[in-house]
Amino acid sequence: MKKRRVLSFLMVSVMMTTILAGCAPKAADEGTTIQAQQPQEKKEENVVEAAATANTEDLPVLKVALMPFLNSLPIKYMIENGLDIKHGFKINPVYFANGGAMNEALAANEWEVGTLSAAAVNSLAIYGGYCIADIGHSEGGLYTLCQPDSPIAKIKGANPSYPDLYGDAETLKGTIIATNTGTITHLNVIKWLEKFGLTTDDVEIVHMDYPSAYQALKTRNCDIAALNPPTSYQSEAEGMVVTSSLSILDVPQYDSIIVSNNAFTNRQDVLVNYVKAFFEATDILQADPDTAAQLLLDWYTENGSASSLEACRMEIITRPFVTSEEAKSVKVGDSVLVTGEFWVSQELLEEEKFPEIAKHIDTTLVREALGY
């Protein structure tokens, strides 16, 4: 029966991936601005604008990775409000579906700077990238969920040290868990199982992107879905039971600015300006949560993800950005090290690669950018 259900589950995955591929945004090409001819009486009005355009053509260009999640919202804000130009560089955006895809592209030098959470482990340990700043609290909204009539939902508090967790060893063994493996949601699954004395060998984990995992849970092709916002909030709003979260598990996590080895070695001046612009954006967004929520909803809609303004407000509240002032007290890279330890314990990262993480955490650029 389980094999039949997994087959159905994988068919859902293929269908969802095909649908999403059609909606995925493409990498922007760096092009030359072509000015239309203006009537004689309007040419004088555009002298200043034309001069500004000419000046930007000489600015250094950074290939910046974006994903359809909250951690890329400051980058979107930078682009739309010209913060890159203000700080003396231009962003060439390159779009990815998730952190795993970003890491594959990092190996091919397809991007120079971006934001990652759990996937940053491989960026540092395997691909030689650097973590230079922590920019957002990423533990909020990282949920595992089940159907309300699931046996898992009937048991709460089996581990008295974590009374808000659902399930126990008996109800979790043999379950099918859909998640985007190698990401922070996978870490949530590992930590949840651990609290009942289980490992991933006791369950069946199937790799899915978040929308596909969400659909698999709705159609009962999996027992549990480990989701990231906005699908986690949407699933909860539809009545699914939140069985665990990184917040409940007391596992702090950050989204981090990750740069390629080549950019860290050769482009530190422009990266300092990038960090300045990034924290200017987080300061603005954090100071105006209503505007940030609307911008996030627009971002999700633009990328083909269903959400609501209420869900986006919740995400802004539960996953706040690190401001330029808070950044001065954050111990950069700690959450990447925590994640790396779990990856090693689950044989997702070779133990001999673990020391590379600490070697590739560097606060030089953020200290210069923020003056501390």
Residue, then its C-alpha position, 0 to 999 in steps of 0.5 A: m500500500k505504501k509503495r502505491r502511495v509513494l508512486s502517487f506522491l511522486m506523480v504529484s511531484v512531477m506535475m507540480t514541478t512542471i507547473l512551477a517551471g512555467c512560472a519561474p522567473k528568468a535571470a535578468d540579462e545585463g543590457t544597455t538602456i536605449q533612450a527613445q527620441q524626445p521632442q526638442e522641447k523635452k530634451e532639456e528636461n532630461v539632461v540630468e536623467a541622461a547624465a545619471t544614466a550615463n554615470t551608472e553605466d560605469l558602475p561595477v555589476l554584482k551578480v546577485a542570487l534571489m529566491p522566491f522567499l522572504n530572505s530575498l525581499p531586501i534585494k528586491y527592495m534594493i533593486e526597485n528603490g535604487l539602493d544599489i546605484k546609491h551605494g555605487f554598484k548595480i545588481n544583476p539579479v539571477y533567480f533560483a527556486n531554492g538553496g540547493a539550486m543556488n549551491e549548484a550554480l555557485a560551483a559554476n560561478e553563476w552568482e557572486v552574492g546571495t542569501l541562504s540559511a541551512a543550504a549555506v553549509n554546503s556553500l561554505a564546506i564544499y564550494g568555498g563560499y563565505c558567510i559574511a553577515d546574518i541578516g534575518h531570523s529564519e526559524g519562524g514559520l518552519y513547520t512540520l504539519c499533518q492532517p488533523d485526523s492523523p494519529i500524530a495529531k492526537i498525541k501532544g506532550a509525549n516529551p515533557s521537555y517540549p510540551d508543544l510537540y505532537g506525536d511520539a515514537e510509535t506514531l512517527k515510525g514508518t511515516i512518509i515525510a515530504t520536504n525540501t531535503g538539504t534545507i532548514t526544513h530538513l533540519n526541523v524534521i531531524k530535530w523533531l524526530e530526535k526528541f522521540g529517540l528517532t532518526t531519519d532511518d525510522v521514517e521515509i523522507v521524500h524530496m519535494d519542493y515546498p508547493s509540491a509537499y504542501q499538495a501531497l499533504k492535502t491529497r494524503n500522499c504523505d503523512i507529514a509535510a515540512l514546509n517553509p513560508p508562505t506554504s507553511y502558513q497557508s497549510e496551517a490556515e487550512g486546518m493542518v496541525v503544526t506538529s513541530s517548529l524550530s521555534i518550539l524546538d528552541v533552535p535559532q537560525y539565521d539567513s546569511i549573506i553568502v558570497s562566492n570565493n572569487a567575489f570574496t577574494n577579488r571584490q571586497d570593496v563592492l561587497v562592503n557597499y552591498v552590505k551597506a545597501f542591504f542593511e539600509a533595506t532591512d532597516i526600512l523594511q523592519a521599521d514599516p511591517d505593513t509595507a513589508a507585508q504588502l511587498l512580500l505578498d507582491w513578491y510571492t505573487e510575482n513568483g507564482s506562490a499563493s499567499s495572503l496579506e495576513a500570512c505575509r504579516m505573520e511571516i514579517i512578525t515571526r521572521p524579523f530582519v536583522t537591523s544594522e544595529e542588531a547586526k553589531s551584536v549577532k555572532v555571525g555564522d553560529s547557526v551555520l555551524v549548528t546546522g553543519e553539525f547536524w548534517v554531519s550526524q545525518e551523513l549529509l556532510e562528510e565529517e572532514k568537511f565540517p572544519e571548512i565551515a568555520k574557516h569560511i566565516d568572516t566578519t571583516l566586510v560587515r564590520e567595515a560596512l557598519g562601522y563596529 
